[in-house]
């Protein structure tokens, strides 16, 4: 919401009724549209977004990803695709992104929880 996102797309709207969701979003859900797209429809949703002129960015470490520090934000509406905890973005969706961006880290652990990456 603070980055002027026009919507949040999640796999199940039922999560918005959970107490921990309400606590974590601190009312932001009052100001942003929340849309449901289950995993079986995600590839089609991404294709439709691209056809509408959206640039699709996967937040993932890949052999061709660029560092967040070097990423040039596109002059187009943008979809930020986040993967599942411990699994990341499945390969069939990586094939649909325009670019992958990774968040640089120091230390030994080479991944962030998806909620941290999204934040």
C-alpha positions as CSV (number, residue, x, y, z in Angstrom):
1,X,0.0,0.0,0.0
2,X,2.8,2.4,0.8
3,X,4.3,1.9,-2.6
4,X,1.0,2.8,-4.4
5,X,0.4,-0.8,-5.4
6,X,-3.1,-1.0,-6.9
7,X,-3.7,-4.6,-5.7
8,X,-2.4,-7.6,-3.8
9,X,-3.1,-11.0,-5.5
10,X,-3.1,-14.0,-3.2
11,X,-4.0,-17.7,-3.8
12,X,-6.9,-17.8,-1.3
13,X,-9.1,-14.9,-0.1
14,X,-9.9,-16.9,3.1
15,X,-6.5,-15.9,4.5
16,X,-7.8,-12.3,4.8
17,X,-10.2,-13.4,7.5
18,X,-7.5,-14.9,9.7
19,X,-6.5,-13.0,12.8
20,X,-2.8,-13.1,12.0
21,X,-3.5,-11.5,8.6
22,X,-5.5,-8.8,10.1
23,X,-2.9,-8.1,12.7
24,X,0.0,-8.1,10.2
25,X,-1.7,-5.9,7.6
26,X,-2.5,-3.2,10.2
27,X,-5.4,-1.9,8.2
28,X,-3.6,-1.7,4.9
29,X,-6.2,-4.1,3.5
30,X,-8.7,-1.2,3.8
31,X,-6.8,0.7,1.2
32,X,-5.7,-1.8,-1.4
33,X,-7.8,-4.2,-3.5
34,X,-7.1,-7.9,-2.7
35,X,-7.7,-10.3,-5.5
36,X,-7.7,-14.1,-5.5
37,X,-5.8,-16.2,-8.1
38,X,-5.3,-19.8,-7.2
39,X,-2.1,-21.5,-8.4
40,X,-3.8,-23.5,-11.2
41,X,-4.8,-20.1,-12.8
42,X,-1.6,-18.2,-12.1
43,X,0.1,-18.8,-15.5
44,X,-3.0,-17.5,-17.3
45,X,-3.2,-14.5,-14.9
46,X,0.4,-13.6,-15.7
47,X,-0.1,-13.9,-19.4
48,X,-3.2,-11.6,-19.2
49,X,-1.2,-9.1,-17.1
50,X,1.5,-9.1,-19.8
51,X,-1.1,-8.6,-22.5
52,X,-2.4,-5.6,-20.5
53,X,1.1,-4.0,-20.6
54,X,2.5,-5.2,-17.2
55,X,6.2,-6.0,-16.8
56,X,6.6,-9.1,-14.7
57,X,9.4,-9.3,-12.2
58,X,10.1,-12.5,-10.2
59,X,11.8,-12.0,-6.9
60,X,14.1,-15.0,-7.1
61,X,17.8,-16.0,-7.3
62,X,18.5,-17.4,-10.7
63,X,21.5,-17.6,-13.0
64,X,20.2,-14.6,-14.9
65,X,18.8,-12.5,-12.0
66,X,20.0,-9.0,-11.4
67,X,20.7,-7.5,-8.0
68,X,18.0,-5.3,-6.5
69,X,20.7,-2.6,-6.2
70,X,21.2,-2.7,-10.0
71,X,17.6,-3.2,-11.1
72,X,16.2,-0.5,-13.3
73,X,12.5,-0.2,-12.5
74,X,10.5,-0.3,-15.7
75,X,8.4,2.6,-17.0
76,X,5.4,0.3,-17.0
77,X,2.9,-1.1,-14.5
78,X,4.7,-4.0,-12.8
79,X,3.8,-7.3,-11.3
80,X,6.1,-8.5,-8.5
81,X,5.9,-12.3,-8.3
82,X,6.9,-14.0,-5.0
83,X,7.4,-17.7,-4.6
84,X,6.4,-20.2,-1.9
85,X,8.3,-20.5,1.3
86,X,11.3,-22.9,1.0
87,X,10.5,-23.6,-2.7
88,X,10.7,-20.2,-4.4
89,X,9.0,-19.5,-7.8
90,X,8.2,-22.7,-9.7
91,X,10.0,-23.0,-13.0
92,X,6.8,-22.9,-15.1
93,X,6.2,-19.4,-13.7
94,X,9.9,-18.3,-14.0
95,X,9.5,-18.9,-17.8
96,X,6.7,-16.2,-17.8
97,X,8.6,-13.4,-16.0
98,X,10.4,-10.6,-17.9
99,X,13.2,-10.4,-15.3
100,X,14.3,-11.9,-12.0
101,X,15.6,-9.8,-9.3
102,X,17.5,-11.0,-6.2
103,X,18.0,-9.3,-2.9
104,X,21.7,-9.2,-2.1
105,X,22.7,-10.7,1.2
106,X,25.9,-11.0,3.3
107,X,26.5,-14.0,5.5
108,X,25.9,-17.7,5.0
109,X,22.1,-18.0,4.6
110,X,21.3,-17.5,1.0
111,X,17.5,-17.0,1.1
112,X,14.9,-14.8,2.8
113,X,11.4,-15.7,3.9
114,X,8.9,-14.7,1.3
115,X,7.2,-12.2,3.7
116,X,10.6,-10.5,4.2
117,X,11.3,-10.4,0.4
118,X,7.8,-8.9,-0.2
119,X,8.3,-6.3,2.4
